[in-house]
Amino acid sequence: MLAAQVLINALVLGCLYACIAIGFSLVWGVLNVINLAHGSFIVLGAYGAWWLYHAFGIAPWYALAIVAPLFFVFGYAIQRSILNQVIAAPVLVTLTMTFGLDLLLNNVMIYFFTADFRKLTLSPPVGSLSFGGVVVPVDRLIALVLALALTFALYVILRRSRTGRAIVAVRLDRDAATLMGVDVKSIYAIAFGIGAVMAGCAGVLMALIFPISPLVSTAYLTKAFVVCVLGGLGSVSGALAGGLLLALIEGVGSVLFGPALATTLSFVLLIVFLVVRPQGLMGRKGFE
Amino acid sequence: MDRTRRNLAATVASAACLVAAGLLASAAPAAADDVIRFGAPLPLTGPLAPEAIKQKQGYDLWAEEANKAGGIDVGGKRYKVEIVYTDYQSNTPRSVQATEQMITQNKVNFLFGAFGSGAAKAASSVSEKYRIPTIAAAASSAQVYDQGYKFLFGTFTPNDTLTTPLTKLVREKAPDVKKVAILARNDLFPLAIAQELEKSAKANGMEVVYFEKYAINTLDHSAALSQMKALAPQWIFVTGYINDLLLVRKQMVDQQMKAPVVSMIAGPAYQEFIDAAGQSAENISSAAWWHPAVRYEGKDVFKSTVNYVKLFRDKYKATPDYAQASASAAGAIFQLAIEKAGSIDPQKVRDALASLDVMTFYGPVKFGPTGQIVSLEPPVFQIQGAKPVVLLPAAIKQGEFRLGVQ
């Protein structure tokens, strides 16, 4: 029974981890930008959900429709105005830039929301489902379904739409894409915008589950990082595989070696992957 | 490109100059003789920032009240209070530098200790070297005070003064509780308090069926909780800070975990915990060094607990918790000691602190031979009807212990 519960926990958590990581993975894969502000984007999305729920009673699943376009504009504007200026510079420059952006965003959030922890508590609470002793919290289930839906939508956009194909083309070979007439700067901005949308939506979904504070942004960022390394960069399936693997390692590790070592274990695995299989589980393919 | 870079370099350089100038300006000591300067190194940015803000609120309120009353009376002459803050960015080694800088450059007369047991201990070596009386307002571990230092005092009693009365209460009111599960944040204070609870639970004939640590920044506790649930403990004790405890509590509800007694330290003492946890906070028990429900009439500038709570609410539109009260108390205690010494001579004030035996809004204040306060009896309380209700000590009891956490 414990084993079944731990597996279910890991499955649910893994999908949430994938949701946290997918925008980060896209931006890293396509733009070669390690967006250190990704965690803060997620927290900002979570505040959006919290505020919409408490001020207007808008449930998080509807809040997605409001948050997503705003984050697209936000991400697009950041890429166009700031990151595109340094996109050709060595990776350290963009890293420093997003680090600065993260500090700025984080402190602005502390200023407006304070560092106090808040919680989006649905009223009435949605409770948990019980299947013969194995418990699944409904809010996590909702978040999971929506996360999978968003991930699938991203997959379809990248696969079917003209812009999506252009993003993949830029991801695979920037110079060739330029020669084919792709407006790389615009594609960069769109990709970063989509990355921001995924982060903002992840934040909305995480608000259902985790306490909200600017201080948790680092935790999200580190999870995204580990998921990307485990699963491989820039692909939807990679983020899912990485998320599931990480959650499974943490869950099983926690039961076998105690929760204190579970996180350590996940980072040990990270190092092993970096040495043995740096391309991650799903390889270095683009968004096909 | 080249020009852009040069422009960028120029901008960065000028910004650096501005920042440096600002730092110099803020570091220059005010040349006034009728001022007593208190140094407060705090982690104003970084992960401990919320705690530092609480400390700062406590100090500021004290400084404001002391100055409103005309300042500190030193042998008939009135001195204004000035607090100098330095941000050590939640970085313990930097708290040591910050403390030294305050003594040598800012010329502070007295010091408040850095936040938490770890940083307070590290920084106390500097204040001891310069013989500056220091009151640590947020350090409880005995290891901070057993260094033989003469100039260090603390307003938190040792950790076991929180866990012993809690265990006693559980044994009395819930004699059927035999199996205890403990989940502790792997961090100095939360782990120390969990170990104290383990000790007192065993001493009271209970069986500790689960004792595990979780890493700082853990985002998910479901595996640990599932494992705990399978052991069917009657008393679940979780330590950590407010975000950890909110998350654990939420996941306990998710996993449909129930127990006669659920205790958490150190979140439920904060109003944010009750606000954020909502219904799930009901019947959670906890202990803290101070609580707004205690009732003391003091000789300090705040006069009474009731008055202190009122002043705090007027200024910050929030109810003070033990962290803020302890900071205010540290200031008020300094004031009492300075007035008793009739001097701002460090040695005399130190001696006055060591021999202090006085009632304050915070409770009775008397420091033991190590400098740690020995006179406080920390209240045990339980969240009932979205409000903390004091269960112990008996003299200020507000309600009965309720069993059953859903």
Interface residues (C-beta under 8 A of the other chain):
Chain A: M1 L2 Q5 V6 N9 A10 L13 I110 T114 A115 D116 F117 R118 K119 T121 S123 P125 S128 S130 V135 P137 D139 R140 I209 F210 P211 S213 L215 V216 T218 A219 Y220 T222 K223 A247 E250 G251 V252 S254 V255 G258 P259 A260 L261 A262 T263 T264
Chain B: P47 A49 P50 I53 L183 N186 E212 K213 Y214 A215 N217 T218 L219 D220 H221 S222 A223 A224 S226 Q227 A230 I242 N243 L246 L247 K250 Q251 V253 D254 Q255 Q256 E272 D275 A276 A277 G278 Q279
